[in-house]
């Protein structure tokens, strides 16, 4: 069973994992996992915040717009295949929880479940959103990361709880 840990206790490991394979963003009341490789953990407005980026074309985008809550589940090295599947397949067409043979558990602070097989998870409530816009982004970053003009929306999630095994 996951126990509550300090808000920033696993922050460095989490950021390193984002840059090296990714993590699972879960949203929707049933939990739809999506692989994310970009995000930030920090302090804004005197609150602990986890920023996640989601493109409007993703199924998770519509779910997140509706529920305004998410969990970020930090995987182990053994989850490479699941990360690949959840980064390339849509929850519109596939039950990714079943396909990855994941077990979901009820979160303590949000309606979105977490993945029990992940040793660390963050429970977050959206307190702000920002859209990445072409006029405000470095041209080199825009050309490399957004060649189709499919800019992300940034969700600022107040971290309500962090849990580790």
NUKOL-898530 format. One record per residue (C-alpha): residue in one letter; x, y, z. Coordinates in steps of 0.5 Angstrom, whole numbers, plus 500, padded with zeros to 3 digits. Example, Ala and Ser with C-alpha at 12.3 -4.5 7.8 and 13.67 -1.06 7.14 Angstrom:
<pts>
A525491516/S527498514/
</pts>
This chain:
<pts>
X500500500/X503507498/X504512504/X504519504/X511522503/X514529503/X512533497/X519534494/X522528497/X522524490/X522531486/X529530483/X528522481/X521524478/X524530473/X530525472/X525520470/X521525465/X527526461/X529519461/X523514459/X517519461/X512518467/X504516466/X499522466/X493519469/X486523468/X479521467/X475518473/X477511470/X484513469/X487514462/X494513462/X498518457/X506518457/X509525458/X516527458/X515534460/X513537466/X516541472/X515541480/X516547483/X513553488/X508558485/X503562489/X506559495/X503552493/X507546491/X505545483/X506540478/X506543471/X504538465/X503539458/X498536454/X496537446/X489538444/X489532440/X490527445/X484524449/X487526455/X486533454/X478532453/X478528460/X483533463/X478539461/X472536464/X475533471/X481538472/X485533476/X490528475/X495524478/X502523475/X505516476/X512515476/X514508473/X520503474/X525501469/X521495467/X515499465/X518501458/X513497454/X507500457/X510507457/X511506449/X504504448/X501509453/X505514448/X503512442/X496509443/X489513444/X485511450/X479513445/X480506442/X484502447/X483500454/X490502456/X490500463/X488493461/X493493455/X498494460/X496490465/X496495470/X492495477/X489502479/X487504486/X483510489/X487516490/X486520497/X485527494/X482527487/X477523483/X483520478/X486513480/X493512480/X497506477/X499501483/X505498480/X508505480/X512506486/X511514487/X505518485/X503525485/X495527486/X494534483/X488539482/X488544476/X489551479/X491554472/X492553465/X496556459/X497555452/X503555449/X503560443/X507561437/X508568438/X511567445/X516561444/X523561441/X523560434/X528554434/X524550440/X517552435/X520549429/X523543433/X517541438/X511544434/X513543426/X505541425/X503547430/X500543435/X502547441/X501544448/X496546454/X500547460/X496545466/X498547473/X496542478/X497544485/X500538489/X495535494/X499529496/X505525494/X505517495/X511512495/X511505496/
</pts>
